[in-house]
Amino acid sequence: MSVKNDLEKKLPPVKKEDLWQLAVSLFPICRSITGNGVRQTLSLIQEHLPELQIHEVPSGTIAFDWTVPNEWNITDAFIKAPNGKRLVDFQKNNLHVMGYSLPFEGKLTLQELAPHLHSLPELPDAIPYVTSYYEPRWGFCLADNERKKLKNDVIYDVKIDSSLKPGALTYADILIPGKSKKEILISTYICHPSLANNELSGPVVATFLAKKLLEKKQDERFYSYRFVFVPETIGSICYLSQHYEMLKKNVIAGYVVTCVGNEHPFSYLESRQESSLTDRMTKHVLSSVGQPFAIYSYLERGSDERQYCSPGIDLPIGSLMRSKYGSYPEYHTSLDNLEFISAEALCGSLQMYLKCLEALDHNHIYRAIFPCEPQLGKRGLYPSLSTRDSAKNVRLMMNFLVYADGRRDLLAIAEKLNCSIFELIPIASLLHAEKVIEQV
């Protein structure tokens, strides 16, 4: 008897157009670590996930060694020539203003304005993404080619219509319960303005990942799944300061979802543990797909895995990406736009995450119930006609039973047998249903 792996058939269908539409809707919003842009973003995500809970953490709240800053909002900003033409215009691209810029209004020469300008000579057509969250500053970002057009003998009309005052940091979460209270944590960040791969691809894929899990009945999910949408760094620190004891008790695996929108091969950033269940399973699933992928050490970290894996927290959190943040020239510039990502890549990333979660959800420890080999023939699991090829047809099943000793999880057995976990999932389910093995 042979057992066919039909896992791919079980994955729910995904319309790439739906992911793309959410990305397009979110792209124009000016986000930061606090403010109305974050609230607007979460409101749009909540339309897809009505169960999403939105929370506010007041400015001044202490979170471990950090303090929630004042809330920043902005309505307009520009550098205007004497003829009234806007040479730098927040309304055309929200990257033109340095994140968390103080309000400012005045008439300046280029010499006076220059210390407040940011550009990239190495990428002369790109607007850089620059922030100053914890030191009061104001500034503009512009393409270096445009900066070179500014003239020394001109007085420029400069205005940043922003506010920085006590308010709140906004984040959201949703718990999707399974049969077990043990959790898989999915975290993504919602604090960058119009950056498509580095920012929006994460929330878009995480949103549809949650939607697909919610399509299942609770008893079809073994683990519970916690989705967290937070501003990067300060948001995850706030979340951990409020929930870390519960998370340390319940989380068995998880990911920071980011940079999953461009059409590059997959990459994986390991957790600090290096050999956590998340690390082992993700590398196994990537290998089983048969496509090239890159592995990054935790020493090359750069996102919220810094907080989730930190000493004192030490959760098994990795990051499955395409092009890793910081590894592509468009990173943190206006070139990371909707033309840099695609609906196909977003959908492919969603499918890869679904594979990883499906494998994790089935990764149980099994123990053979009977001493010696079970009588599989009476259960219709072994050929009734004995030939020299009889054992070949059920070799994988018999080898699985050999190592179902109550000590190895399904992934460890797959690694031992040099096969994909997706080949063993239906075998384990069948033998469990026939009461040949039991779940430990």
ZIWOUR-V290488 format. One record per residue. RES is the residue in three letters. NEAR is the number of other C-alpha atoms within 12 Angstrom. Layout:
BEGIN
RES_NEAR / RES_NEAR
END
This chain:
BEGIN
MET_24 / SER_22 / VAL_24 / LYS_20 / ASN_19 / ASP_14 / LEU_26 / GLU_20 / LYS_10 / LYS_20 / LEU_23 / PRO_22 / PRO_19 / VAL_25 / LYS_19 / LYS_24 / GLU_18 / ASP_23 / LEU_37 / TRP_30 / GLN_24 / LEU_35 / ALA_39 / VAL_26 / SER_24 / LEU_36 / PHE_38 / PRO_27 / ILE_38 / CYS_41 / ARG_43 / SER_48 / ILE_43 / THR_47 / GLY_41 / ASN_30 / GLY_33 / VAL_39 / ARG_34 / GLN_27 / THR_44 / LEU_44 / SER_28 / LEU_28 / ILE_40 / GLN_27 / GLU_18 / HIS_26 / LEU_31 / PRO_19 / GLU_22 / LEU_27 / GLN_25 / ILE_28 / HIS_25 / GLU_27 / VAL_34 / PRO_23 / SER_26 / GLY_18 / THR_25 / ILE_21 / ALA_26 / PHE_20 / ASP_11 / TRP_19 / THR_23 / VAL_35 / PRO_33 / ASN_29 / GLU_35 / TRP_39 / ASN_35 / ILE_36 / THR_24 / ASP_28 / ALA_38 / PHE_38 / ILE_43 / LYS_28 / ALA_26 / PRO_19 / ASN_12 / GLY_15 / LYS_14 / ARG_23 / LEU_31 / VAL_37 / ASP_31 / PHE_35 / GLN_23 / LYS_21 / ASN_33 / ASN_39 / LEU_46 / HIS_44 / VAL_49 / MET_40 / GLY_44 / TYR_43 / SER_38 / LEU_32 / PRO_29 / PHE_29 / GLU_22 / GLY_19 / LYS_20 / LEU_26 / THR_23 / LEU_25 / GLN_17 / GLU_20 / LEU_30 / ALA_23 / PRO_16 / HIS_30 / LEU_33 / HIS_34 / SER_33 / LEU_26 / PRO_17 / GLU_15 / LEU_22 / PRO_23 / ASP_21 / ALA_30 / ILE_41 / PRO_38 / TYR_39 / VAL_32 / THR_31 / SER_22 / TYR_27 / TYR_21 / GLU_14 / PRO_20 / ARG_24 / TRP_35 / GLY_40 / PHE_43 / CYS_43 / LEU_41 / ALA_32 / ASP_24 / ASN_20 / GLU_26 / ARG_29 / LYS_20 / LYS_16 / LEU_28 / LYS_20 / ASN_17 / ASP_14 / VAL_20 / ILE_22 / TYR_30 / ASP_28 / VAL_36 / LYS_31 / ILE_36 / ASP_27 / SER_29 / SER_26 / LEU_30 / LYS_22 / PRO_19 / GLY_23 / ALA_32 / LEU_46 / THR_44 / TYR_44 / ALA_40 / ASP_36 / ILE_34 / LEU_30 / ILE_37 / PRO_26 / GLY_23 / LYS_17 / SER_21 / LYS_22 / LYS_27 / GLU_35 / ILE_44 / LEU_42 / ILE_49 / SER_47 / THR_48 / TYR_48 / ILE_53 / CYS_45 / HIS_46 / PRO_45 / SER_43 / LEU_45 / ALA_43 / ASN_48 / ASN_48 / GLU_48 / LEU_49 / SER_53 / GLY_52 / PRO_52 / VAL_51 / VAL_50 / ALA_49 / THR_46 / PHE_41 / LEU_44 / ALA_39 / LYS_32 / LYS_29 / LEU_38 / LEU_29 / GLU_20 / LYS_21 / LYS_15 / GLN_19 / ASP_17 / GLU_20 / ARG_28 / PHE_27 / TYR_33 / SER_36 / TYR_41 / ARG_40 / PHE_43 / VAL_45 / PHE_51 / VAL_46 / PRO_40 / GLU_40 / THR_35 / ILE_39 / GLY_44 / SER_43 / ILE_34 / CYS_40 / TYR_38 / LEU_33 / SER_27 / GLN_19 / HIS_21 / TYR_26 / GLU_16 / MET_20 / LEU_34 / LYS_28 / LYS_18 / ASN_23 / VAL_34 / ILE_34 / ALA_44 / GLY_48 / TYR_46 / VAL_51 / VAL_50 / THR_48 / CYS_50 / VAL_46 / GLY_46 / ASN_38 / GLU_24 / HIS_27 / PRO_26 / PHE_37 / SER_36 / TYR_43 / LEU_45 / GLU_39 / SER_42 / ARG_30 / GLN_26 / GLU_26 / SER_21 / SER_24 / LEU_36 / THR_40 / ASP_36 / ARG_35 / MET_44 / THR_45 / LYS_39 / HIS_34 / VAL_38 / LEU_33 / SER_26 / SER_24 / VAL_22 / GLY_13 / GLN_16 / PRO_17 / PHE_25 / ALA_24 / ILE_31 / TYR_28 / SER_22 / TYR_27 / LEU_17 / GLU_21 / ARG_28 / GLY_28 / SER_42 / ASP_39 / GLU_42 / ARG_33 / GLN_34 / TYR_46 / CYS_38 / SER_25 / PRO_16 / GLY_16 / ILE_28 / ASP_28 / LEU_41 / PRO_42 / ILE_47 / GLY_51 / SER_49 / LEU_51 / MET_46 / ARG_40 / SER_36 / LYS_36 / TYR_36 / GLY_21 / SER_20 / TYR_19 / PRO_21 / GLU_33 / TYR_30 / HIS_32 / THR_40 / SER_38 / LEU_28 / ASP_36 / ASN_32 / LEU_31 / GLU_21 / PHE_30 / ILE_37 / SER_30 / ALA_32 / GLU_25 / ALA_34 / LEU_47 / CYS_35 / GLY_31 / SER_42 / LEU_44 / GLN_33 / MET_38 / TYR_42 / LEU_33 / LYS_34 / CYS_41 / LEU_39 / GLU_34 / ALA_41 / LEU_38 / ASP_37 / HIS_30 / ASN_34 / HIS_34 / ILE_30 / TYR_34 / ARG_28 / ALA_31 / ILE_23 / PHE_17 / PRO_14 / CYS_13 / GLU_20 / PRO_23 / GLN_20 / LEU_25 / GLY_18 / LYS_12 / ARG_17 / GLY_18 / LEU_26 / TYR_28 / PRO_22 / SER_15 / LEU_12 / SER_12 / THR_11 / ARG_9 / ASP_13 / SER_18 / ALA_22 / LYS_17 / ASN_20 / VAL_23 / ARG_22 / LEU_31 / MET_38 / MET_31 / ASN_25 / PHE_40 / LEU_37 / VAL_26 / TYR_29 / ALA_38 / ASP_26 / GLY_22 / ARG_18 / ARG_24 / ASP_32 / LEU_42 / LEU_40 / ALA_28 / ILE_36 / ALA_35 / GLU_25 / LYS_20 / LEU_23 / ASN_19 / CYS_24 / SER_32 / ILE_42 / PHE_39 / GLU_32 / LEU_43 / ILE_36 / PRO_28 / ILE_37 / ALA_40 / SER_29 / LEU_26 / LEU_32 / HIS_24 / ALA_15 / GLU_21 / LYS_20 / VAL_31 / ILE_32 / GLU_23 / GLN_25 / VAL_18
END
